[in-house]
Amino acid sequence: MNFILRQQDYSNPHSLASRFRAARAKHIVGLIQEAFVARGEVRIVDLGGRPEYWNIIDRKLLEQLKVRITTVNLEDQAPTSDPLFTQLTGDACALDVEDNAFDIAHSNSVIEHVGDWAQTERFAAETRRLAPRYYVQTPYFWFPVEPHFSTPLFHWRPEATRAKMLMKRSYGFMERTDDFGEAMKAVQHARLLDKAMMRHLFPDARHVDEKVAGLTKSLMAIRG
């Protein structure tokens, strides 16, 4: 495993990714505490999330603040017996639930995967509709290392060039393929956003830059 991939290993609590995720948890806990004061319980919808992600927050705190989390994914999820979670199969760009059905809408590194710009706008609108509070995090386009391909400057090249590169060897979490069509799908699987895009998508949010070595690595939009 190369250096960049080692720093993206969430199973290692000392990796850069794990330390950043722990720091982000402070923003989420703040929203949870606000919601609990307002309602005496907290309903979270985690768009594109998984139960194991929530290990970033102390379990006792989640129980104390009466948190219940609904994870939403397009595909069926592995069943869980954990009473903290409800699992919902659905499209996070168009959920069949009422406005403000939850107290907090949450997504971590998901918005860049939902599709083209029209889909991205739909996802953002749903996030803002589902709850009075939200937290959205996404990798930043102008950070020099692309997190999915774990390669410096990779994402700044034309899509066709990136596809041809993936046909020669694997990059990061993406496996080499002999098929140009599959390579293009892999390249288009993640469409990173910049600050202007995030401000347009979430105009009522507080925007926070997550930095490493003085460079913005990720973007967070938070409405409390």
VMD Tcl script that draws the C-alpha trace (Angstrom):
set ca {
  {0.00 0.00 0.00}
  {1.49 3.36 -1.01}
  {1.77 6.36 1.29}
  {-1.39 8.09 0.05}
  {-3.51 4.95 0.44}
  {-2.13 4.39 3.95}
  {-3.30 7.88 4.87}
  {-6.79 6.99 3.59}
  {-7.10 3.87 5.76}
  {-10.04 4.36 8.13}
  {-9.17 1.15 9.99}
  {-6.04 2.91 11.24}
  {-7.00 5.52 13.87}
  {-3.71 7.34 13.26}
  {-4.20 7.79 9.51}
  {-4.84 11.27 8.15}
  {-8.35 10.26 7.03}
  {-9.27 8.96 10.49}
  {-7.98 12.10 12.18}
  {-9.93 14.34 9.81}
  {-13.09 12.28 10.33}
  {-12.70 12.63 14.11}
  {-12.34 16.40 13.73}
  {-15.48 16.55 11.57}
  {-17.40 14.74 14.28}
  {-17.27 17.88 16.42}
  {-19.43 19.72 13.89}
  {-21.93 16.86 13.82}
  {-22.09 16.60 17.62}
  {-22.86 20.31 17.77}
  {-25.88 19.82 15.50}
  {-27.01 16.80 17.51}
  {-26.87 18.78 20.74}
  {-28.87 21.63 19.18}
  {-31.54 19.22 17.95}
  {-31.77 17.48 21.31}
  {-32.29 20.78 23.15}
  {-35.07 21.63 20.68}
  {-36.90 18.29 20.67}
  {-35.58 15.97 23.38}
  {-34.59 13.41 20.75}
  {-32.70 13.46 17.45}
  {-33.69 11.93 14.12}
  {-30.83 11.84 11.58}
  {-31.04 10.83 7.93}
  {-27.63 9.73 6.65}
  {-27.70 9.97 2.85}
  {-25.46 7.31 1.35}
  {-24.09 6.37 4.77}
  {-23.33 3.17 6.65}
  {-23.78 2.31 10.35}
  {-20.05 1.76 10.91}
  {-19.34 5.39 10.02}
  {-21.06 6.51 13.20}
  {-18.32 4.99 15.34}
  {-16.75 8.46 15.04}
  {-19.12 9.58 17.83}
  {-19.16 8.05 21.30}
  {-21.97 5.50 21.49}
  {-22.97 6.55 25.00}
  {-23.44 10.13 23.81}
  {-25.66 9.01 20.93}
  {-27.78 6.99 23.33}
  {-27.90 9.77 25.92}
  {-29.15 12.25 23.32}
  {-31.72 9.73 22.01}
  {-30.29 9.64 18.50}
  {-31.91 7.47 15.83}
  {-30.26 7.26 12.42}
  {-31.84 6.30 9.09}
  {-29.28 5.33 6.46}
  {-30.39 5.76 2.84}
  {-28.76 3.94 -0.08}
  {-29.77 3.04 -3.62}
  {-28.83 -0.60 -3.10}
  {-30.02 -2.95 -0.36}
  {-27.83 -2.71 2.74}
  {-26.42 -5.47 4.91}
  {-28.99 -6.05 7.67}
  {-28.24 -4.71 11.13}
  {-29.80 -5.57 14.48}
  {-28.53 -2.35 16.04}
  {-31.56 -0.44 17.41}
  {-29.80 2.84 16.69}
  {-30.30 2.37 12.94}
  {-33.09 2.08 10.41}
  {-32.13 1.23 6.84}
  {-33.98 2.64 3.85}
  {-33.48 1.74 0.20}
  {-34.14 4.79 -1.95}
  {-32.82 7.59 -4.10}
  {-31.34 10.36 -1.97}
  {-32.07 12.78 -4.81}
  {-35.81 12.13 -4.52}
  {-36.98 10.60 -1.22}
  {-40.66 9.97 -0.63}
  {-40.83 11.58 2.82}
  {-42.30 14.80 4.15}
  {-40.42 18.08 4.47}
  {-38.40 18.27 7.72}
  {-39.10 14.62 8.44}
  {-35.77 14.54 10.29}
  {-33.87 16.83 12.63}
  {-30.52 16.54 10.81}
  {-29.65 15.59 7.24}
  {-26.11 14.25 6.93}
  {-23.86 13.18 4.08}
  {-20.15 12.45 4.05}
  {-18.34 12.21 0.71}
  {-21.54 11.39 -1.18}
  {-22.63 14.42 -3.20}
  {-19.73 14.00 -5.62}
  {-21.08 10.54 -6.57}
  {-24.73 11.27 -7.39}
  {-24.26 12.05 -11.09}
  {-24.27 15.10 -13.32}
  {-24.96 18.68 -12.25}
  {-28.75 18.29 -12.42}
  {-28.57 15.31 -10.07}
  {-26.19 17.19 -7.80}
  {-28.70 20.04 -7.51}
  {-31.48 17.57 -6.72}
  {-29.38 15.97 -3.99}
  {-28.62 19.35 -2.43}
  {-32.28 20.37 -2.57}
  {-33.32 17.13 -0.86}
  {-30.69 17.61 1.84}
  {-32.03 21.09 2.58}
  {-35.65 19.88 2.46}
  {-35.33 16.86 4.72}
  {-34.28 18.62 7.91}
  {-33.85 22.09 9.42}
  {-30.19 21.25 10.09}
  {-27.70 19.62 7.78}
  {-24.06 18.64 7.43}
  {-22.53 17.94 4.01}
  {-18.86 17.14 3.42}
  {-17.15 16.57 0.07}
  {-13.56 16.48 -1.27}
  {-12.38 19.74 -2.84}
  {-11.68 19.83 -6.58}
  {-8.62 22.08 -6.25}
  {-6.80 19.93 -3.71}
  {-3.95 18.34 -5.70}
  {-4.58 14.71 -4.63}
  {-7.75 13.04 -5.92}
  {-9.03 10.82 -3.07}
  {-10.72 8.09 -5.13}
  {-7.77 7.51 -7.46}
  {-5.24 8.45 -4.74}
  {-3.06 10.17 -7.30}
  {-1.74 13.75 -7.46}
  {-3.18 15.89 -10.29}
  {-5.12 12.96 -11.75}
  {-8.54 14.64 -11.68}
  {-7.34 17.78 -13.51}
  {-6.74 15.84 -16.73}
  {-9.41 15.34 -19.44}
  {-11.83 12.47 -18.78}
  {-10.74 10.48 -21.84}
  {-7.11 10.80 -20.77}
  {-7.94 9.51 -17.30}
  {-9.89 6.61 -18.77}
  {-6.94 5.60 -20.95}
  {-4.65 5.80 -17.90}
  {-6.98 3.46 -15.98}
  {-6.76 0.99 -18.84}
  {-3.01 0.76 -18.24}
  {-2.97 0.25 -14.48}
  {-4.96 0.59 -11.27}
  {-5.12 3.91 -9.45}
  {-5.94 4.09 -5.75}
  {-9.28 2.37 -5.12}
  {-9.99 1.99 -8.85}
  {-8.99 -1.22 -10.59}
  {-7.50 -1.36 -14.07}
  {-9.94 -2.31 -16.81}
  {-9.51 -3.33 -20.45}
  {-12.84 -1.75 -21.39}
  {-12.85 1.96 -22.29}
  {-16.53 2.29 -21.44}
  {-15.98 0.89 -17.95}
  {-12.98 3.16 -17.50}
  {-15.11 6.19 -18.40}
  {-17.77 5.13 -15.89}
  {-15.10 4.87 -13.19}
  {-13.73 8.30 -14.05}
  {-17.22 9.86 -13.99}
  {-18.18 8.07 -10.77}
  {-16.76 11.01 -8.79}
  {-17.30 14.63 -9.85}
  {-15.50 16.82 -7.34}
  {-16.93 20.23 -6.44}
  {-15.34 23.62 -5.90}
  {-16.30 26.40 -3.50}
  {-18.54 28.30 -5.94}
  {-20.52 25.11 -6.61}
  {-20.98 24.39 -2.90}
  {-22.11 27.93 -2.15}
  {-24.66 27.74 -4.96}
  {-25.95 24.35 -3.80}
  {-26.12 25.33 -0.12}
  {-26.73 29.10 0.01}
  {-28.07 29.02 3.58}
  {-25.10 27.13 5.04}
  {-22.01 28.04 6.98}
  {-19.13 26.95 4.75}
  {-16.03 25.48 6.40}
  {-12.74 24.55 4.74}
  {-10.91 21.47 5.97}
  {-7.18 22.06 5.46}
  {-3.97 20.06 5.35}
  {-0.58 21.75 5.05}
  {-2.36 25.04 4.43}
  {-4.34 23.70 1.46}
  {-8.10 23.17 1.45}
  {-8.68 19.41 1.26}
  {-12.44 19.14 1.78}
  {-15.48 21.40 1.92}
  {-18.21 21.34 4.55}
  {-21.62 23.00 4.36}
  {-23.36 23.22 7.75}
  {-26.77 24.63 8.61}
  {-27.65 24.73 12.28}
}
mol new
graphics top color blue
foreach p $ca { graphics top sphere $p radius 0.5 }
foreach p [lrange $ca 0 end-1] q [lrange $ca 1 end] { graphics top cylinder $p $q radius 0.2 }
display resetview
